Amino acid sequence: MKLDFRLQPVLIRLLPFLLLATTVSSARATPARPLAQPDDPRFPDQWNLYDPTAGGQPIRPDINAATAWDVTTGTPDTVIAILDSGIDLEHPDLASKIWLNEDEVPDNGTDDDDNGKVDDVNGWDFVAQDNEPQDEDGWGTFIAGIAGGATNNGVGIAGIAWNTPLMPVRVLTRDSMGQATARLDDIIAGIRYAVDNGARIIHLGFYVEEENLTVEQRAALEAAINEAYEAGALLVAPAGDHGLAGNPTVYPAAFPSVMGVTATDRAKERLTAAGHGSFVEIAAPGVALEGPLPDNRYSEGAAEGTEFAAPHISGTAALIWAVNPSLRPEQVRDFMRDTADDLGAVGYDEVYGFGLLNAALAVLTTPHMLHISPHELHFQVDEFGAINPPTHKIVNPNTGGLTWRATTQSRWLVIEGLTETTPSSVTVSVDLSKIPHCGEYAGSIVVESNQRNSMDGEQTIDVTLEFATGACAQVHLPLVRR
């Protein structure tokens, strides 16, 4: 499906395999078949995310998301704003992923966070100027599903960034002729809303031909985009689907601060109608795609176009930021460009840009910034001989269990139960049989990244154990032989 994009004075009418993770127990590399295989019933049809038949090909047609998921499935701290037709807020593959404005009290009729939007708990509708950015078209819902639909929930499709919130910002509608339409002022306001509310990725799901933008309009839109980029947001947009209709330069993809995305098919060829030119930065799958639609429907593999290729970039950017939250948007951008699989002419070209997105390699190449908590653990043996608490957890909220390990030299500490998925954790307990007598004990746990490209050294967790008054009379300790 293509949209016709025309601009009037007020309206835009929108038509080197480098790094391997290792397990905690050994130095073996990430298995050839990814561990992260979600249970979503439509996932086997999502060739764009992981094509199990492509293992022998030097360049895969998919983005190899499943291998990336062995490293991370994203974090709630990275928000993707979807500037499009809204999102179906009740779709079973999206309802749990909708961004929550924690500074706003629901349904109290008050602008609690003083941002000029009353009760904007789940985003904002700039078309209707209300707090229900519900999708009436389907495009925004589909885009949101690819970038970050609910995954491993036994329903529908898999999204790329499982744990990443999606901020609905509705700026598009349709006119009486069925053409998608947006006010330029709404788009600019939507970009600023996304930045002000903490979105790190701003997905611009539309494009307009250069000839349909006045100089003043283009300057105003670029200024808002540059502000967002300088504020630390990555902006992504489609390269358009008029490749057979003059192949015009389109915006916002052609702005330097935006990643312009073209579309490829399962044969790794550019979609015939996809835009191409100097504004193309990278390619992603854009044919025969599965995704959610309003009213609990799905596309049944019928979706194609650069609009649906672009959210692969937004979802992958969220995974990269989970591995290393300290990165600037230009660094996230570089990791995707530098690890893309080269197609067409050697190096950059105007057909495929820097190449086909390789989510796995982009994530594996990103320097791992290991986040763990807490850094202090305390156990106490009470007067009844019970250990309180029985266990503690060390949690890594950003990456999976393949990416880190926890070890100890303290014989009385037990570390077990490493979880593979994000967030990952280990369980720590005390073995009293290794304690020779009552008293106070101090130990430590060393946590290290397993990624070869890590920006952190080892981290130490201090552990203390103490016996409460009277505990020694109740606790059976092993006989100490001299």
Summary of the structure (lengths in Angstrom):
residues: 482
radius of gyration: 25.1
end to end distance: 83.0
largest distance: 93.4
contacts: 1771
relative contact order: 0.14
helix: 21%
strand: 24%
